[in-house]
Amino acid sequence: MKIIKIVIVLALFLVALALGSQNQAVVSFNYLLAQGEFHLSTLLGVVFVTGFVLSWLIFGGLHLKSQLQVRKLKKQIKKLSPSTSEPVQTKAS
């Protein structure tokens, strides 16, 4: 499964490279504080890599948070397991 994910990411990267190599026009890009003239291929590459890194950071953080919660809950289960596994003694009437 991991290999399939790597192949998909590489395929997307190659598609971005192919699109970028076909778009050599110079475009004017207005960003928050200034304006710049960039090759369209460079702009596509930068936006692609920025989106990729940003998504990894967001979903990596969510994954880390869930893993920490799982670890915390497993510790709680381990802490409660010995006390609940002891047989309950009842008084015989």
Secondary structure as GFF3:
##gff-version 3
##sequence-region A 1 93
A	DSSP	alpha_helix	2	22	.	.	.	ID=ss1
A	DSSP	beta_strand	26	30	.	.	.	ID=ss2
A	DSSP	beta_strand	35	39	.	.	.	ID=ss3
A	DSSP	alpha_helix	40	85	.	.	.	ID=ss4
###
